[in-house]
Amino acid sequence: MKAPIHVFVFEGKNIIHDVRIVLDTDVVIAAMRSPTGASAAILRLVRQQQVTLPLNAPSAIEYGRPQLRDPNDEMVLQAAINGRAAALVTFNLRHYGTVPARCGVDLLLPRDALRRLRP
């Protein structure tokens, strides 16, 4: 049996009430890659407590799963993603591979970053 979705209209706005959804990891990653997309909009509804996101330990671990081999590189990548950085600047391009691009972050050498920053 499907759980009902209750939509109320208040002052011209639809208000969703008592909706519980579970997000697959690809939706969470898509939200990080595209802050203006549907996945990010769903996470905003969760943060605004308009939608409930039930979690268990395995799903929380899956959402935070490292994508890089080096924990220090993972920390830098997470800072770039969470800060919605346009670029991650490093000499260690090989350490990051294609992961930053999949998350919507350009991976640049310092000289390339400087070229972008200077008109």
N, C-alpha and C positions, 0 to 999 in steps of 0.2 A: 504494500500500500504506500503510495507516495505521500510524503508530508506536504501539507498545504502551504502555499506561499500566500501570505496575507499582505495585500497592498492597500494602503489607506491614502486618500488624497486629503492633504491638509494645506490650506493656503496655496493651492495650485501646484503643490509638490507631491510626488509619490513617495510614500514612506513605507519601506519594507519592514515587517515586524516578525520576529520569531522565526527566522530562517537559519537553518543549520546546513552548512556545506563543508565538504572536505576537498581540499585542493591537492592535485597531484603535483609533484615536484616541478614538472615542466611549466606549470602555471606560475609558480613562485618565481622561477628563473625568468620566465617571460615578463613578469612584472618588473623585475630588476632591469631587464634589457630595454623595456619600453614603458617609461613612466606615464605615458599618455594613453596606453592601450587598455583593453578591456580587463586584462589580468591585474594590472595596477589599480584600476578602478574598483575591482572586487576587494583587493587588499585594503584600499582606503575605506570601503564600507565596513570591513572587519575592524579597522582601527577606530572608526567612528561608532562602533558597537551597534551598527544597524544589521549586521550579519554575524552569526556565531560560527566560529571555526573550531570544532571539536578536535583536540589533539591527544595523541597518546605518545609515549616515549619513542617508539620506533619512527613515527612520522616526524616528530620534532628533530630527531637525529638525521633523518633523510633530508629534511629541508636545509639543515646546516652542514651537510656532507662536504668535506673538502674536495676541491677539484684539482688541486696541485699537489705535487710531491713534498715540497718544502713548506712546513707550517708558517715560516716567516713570509714567504711569498704569498701564501694564502691570506695572511693577515693584511698585507698590502693590497691584494686584489679586493678583499672585502671592504677595505676603506674606500677604494675607488668606486666600487659598486654602490655601497651605502651612501657615499657622498655625491653620487650621480656625477662623477668626474667625467670630463670629456676624454681624458687620456690618462694613462699610467705611463710614467716616464722611467725608463730603466736601461741599464747596459745589458741586462740579462734577458734578452728577448726569448731565448730558448727555454728558460725556466717557465715562462708563461704560455708559450704555444698559442693556440687559437682561443683559449678560454676567455680572455678579456673581450675579444671581438664578439663572441657568443653572448656576452653580457652587455654589449653596447658600449664598450670602452675601447678606445684606440690604444694600441701599444706602440710607444714611440721611443726612439733613442733621444738623448738630450738635444742633439743638433737638430733633429727633425721637429722636436717640440719648440725649440727656439725659432725656427723658421715660421711655424704657425703663429707664434706669439708676436712676432715682429711684423708690422705691416709692410 
